[in-house]
Amino acid sequence: MSESSRKLRLGPLPKTETVKLTITLTVVLKAELERYAALHAQTYGEPVDAATLIPHMLESFMARDRGFRKTRAK
């Protein structure tokens, strides 16, 4: 299976309302995010930059975090 035909954990991005937040990343993490953004664009056929992916990645991470979900349920 080629890289472009695989599904990524982060699927197509929904349209959402946003707020601006400034973050600091390591050089390595920024490069990996840019690489992921390029693969995401290739997989789903829509250009996307790393900054657009970050909120969706965080949301996905938090939704799968059992400890966090337990505190939300209380």
Backbone bond lengths (Angstrom), bond angles and torsions (degrees), N, CA, C in turn:
res aa  C-N    CA-C-N  psi(-1)  N-CA   C-N-CA  omega(-1)  CA-C   N-CA-C  phi
1 M - - - 1.458 - - 1.524 108.23 -
2 S 1.305 117.29 130.74 1.460 120.13 179.72 1.520 110.56 -76.68
3 E 1.333 115.95 159.03 1.473 119.77 -179.34 1.511 111.72 -59.27
4 S 1.332 117.51 -38.47 1.462 119.72 -175.27 1.521 112.99 -73.54
5 S 1.340 118.45 -19.04 1.461 119.54 -179.59 1.524 112.83 -92.05
6 R 1.314 117.96 -7.81 1.468 121.53 176.65 1.509 110.36 -76.58
7 K 1.313 115.96 149.17 1.464 120.36 174.20 1.518 107.86 -86.23
8 L 1.297 116.05 141.17 1.459 121.17 176.97 1.513 109.07 -92.94
9 R 1.306 117.00 155.53 1.463 121.09 177.44 1.524 110.33 -58.48
10 L 1.320 115.83 -39.13 1.456 121.27 177.92 1.526 107.26 -90.38
11 G 1.326 116.95 108.14 1.455 121.86 -177.08 1.514 112.58 -77.01
12 P 1.336 116.61 -165.01 1.462 120.20 177.42 1.526 110.34 -56.32
13 L 1.310 116.63 145.30 1.464 120.99 -174.10 1.527 111.90 -86.60
14 P 1.337 116.70 132.79 1.466 119.64 175.85 1.525 110.15 -79.17
15 K 1.307 116.46 160.44 1.464 121.18 174.09 1.530 107.40 -83.12
16 T 1.329 117.00 127.75 1.461 120.73 -177.77 1.519 111.12 -140.13
17 E 1.332 116.08 161.35 1.459 121.70 172.40 1.520 107.64 -79.27
18 T 1.325 117.58 141.85 1.459 120.07 -175.19 1.523 112.52 -129.40
19 V 1.325 114.79 162.20 1.459 123.35 169.49 1.529 106.51 -128.19
20 K 1.314 116.95 154.18 1.458 120.77 -177.80 1.523 110.28 -89.48
21 L 1.339 115.33 135.67 1.453 122.85 177.74 1.522 107.01 -139.96
22 T 1.313 117.06 132.98 1.461 120.75 179.72 1.521 108.85 -97.44
23 I 1.346 116.27 132.75 1.465 120.76 178.49 1.527 109.27 -129.82
24 T 1.312 115.88 161.74 1.454 122.42 176.60 1.523 107.96 -115.24
25 L 1.331 116.32 131.34 1.462 122.26 -179.48 1.516 110.07 -122.58
26 T 1.317 115.43 157.71 1.458 118.68 170.55 1.530 108.27 -72.93
27 V 1.311 115.98 159.05 1.465 120.94 178.25 1.528 109.91 -60.52
28 V 1.314 116.22 -40.73 1.467 120.95 -179.47 1.529 110.98 -64.54
29 L 1.327 117.17 -44.83 1.465 119.89 179.90 1.527 110.93 -64.37
30 K 1.323 117.47 -40.95 1.469 120.41 177.93 1.526 110.59 -59.99
31 A 1.320 116.92 -43.69 1.465 120.88 178.99 1.527 111.00 -63.12
32 E 1.319 117.23 -41.08 1.474 121.23 178.45 1.524 111.02 -65.74
33 L 1.326 117.41 -40.65 1.465 120.57 177.06 1.525 110.82 -63.00
34 E 1.318 117.06 -40.65 1.459 120.30 178.28 1.525 111.18 -65.81
35 R 1.321 115.89 -38.04 1.468 120.41 176.48 1.526 110.53 -64.85
36 Y 1.329 116.84 -42.03 1.465 121.54 178.05 1.533 109.68 -64.09
37 A 1.325 117.43 -42.45 1.463 121.35 179.61 1.530 110.60 -60.88
38 A 1.317 117.51 -41.42 1.463 121.37 178.48 1.530 110.46 -63.88
39 L 1.321 117.12 -43.61 1.460 121.00 178.28 1.530 111.02 -65.66
40 H 1.334 116.65 -39.86 1.469 121.42 178.02 1.531 109.77 -61.42
41 A 1.321 116.92 -44.90 1.462 121.54 179.13 1.525 110.90 -62.70
42 Q 1.316 116.40 -41.33 1.461 121.05 179.01 1.530 110.37 -66.40
43 T 1.312 117.52 -40.79 1.461 122.22 -177.28 1.520 112.21 -69.42
44 Y 1.338 117.01 -43.21 1.465 120.77 -173.27 1.527 114.09 -105.61
45 G 1.330 117.88 -0.47 1.454 121.72 172.89 1.513 116.36 72.70
46 E 1.320 117.46 16.49 1.465 121.09 176.92 1.523 109.02 -130.02
47 P 1.326 117.41 129.68 1.467 118.99 179.19 1.528 111.44 -64.26
48 V 1.310 115.78 139.69 1.462 121.47 179.73 1.523 107.75 -149.09
49 D 1.328 116.74 143.72 1.460 119.17 177.16 1.523 109.92 -103.19
50 A 1.311 115.06 166.17 1.465 120.82 -176.41 1.518 111.90 -59.69
51 A 1.335 117.74 -39.50 1.466 120.68 -178.70 1.525 111.98 -61.68
52 T 1.314 117.03 -32.03 1.464 120.60 178.18 1.521 111.18 -72.30
53 L 1.312 116.92 -32.35 1.470 121.02 -178.35 1.526 113.53 -74.25
54 I 1.324 117.28 -32.40 1.466 121.23 -172.08 1.527 113.35 -53.81
55 P 1.333 121.07 -49.23 1.467 118.98 -179.47 1.531 112.88 -62.12
56 H 1.323 117.08 -36.27 1.461 120.45 179.78 1.525 110.92 -70.10
57 M 1.323 116.53 -36.45 1.461 120.97 176.93 1.531 110.40 -66.19
58 L 1.319 116.60 -43.81 1.470 120.17 178.60 1.527 111.29 -63.59
59 E 1.325 116.18 -42.80 1.464 120.23 178.71 1.525 110.62 -61.68
60 S 1.326 117.03 -43.48 1.462 121.47 178.34 1.528 111.20 -63.46
61 F 1.328 116.23 -43.55 1.461 120.89 178.77 1.529 110.97 -60.25
62 M 1.331 116.79 -48.05 1.466 120.70 -177.58 1.529 111.69 -66.57
63 A 1.321 117.44 -34.46 1.465 120.93 178.78 1.524 111.67 -66.17
64 R 1.326 116.85 -26.65 1.468 121.16 -178.52 1.530 113.23 -96.93
65 D 1.317 117.89 -3.89 1.464 121.85 -178.28 1.521 109.34 -82.67
66 R 1.325 117.00 108.58 1.472 121.52 -176.12 1.518 112.88 -59.80
67 G 1.319 116.66 -43.36 1.457 120.20 179.68 1.525 112.09 -61.11
68 F 1.303 115.88 -42.00 1.467 120.29 178.64 1.528 110.86 -67.68
69 R 1.330 116.57 -42.96 1.468 119.86 179.18 1.521 110.88 -61.14
70 K 1.319 118.60 -36.88 1.465 121.76 179.43 1.517 110.58 -62.89
71 T 1.342 117.73 -40.37 1.467 120.03 -179.14 1.517 110.62 -71.68
72 R 1.316 118.29 -29.58 1.475 121.54 177.13 1.519 110.90 -70.96
73 A 1.319 117.80 -31.62 1.465 122.34 -177.16 1.539 111.51 -72.52
74 K 1.334 117.43 -21.63 1.469 120.73 -177.05 1.502 111.70 -79.31
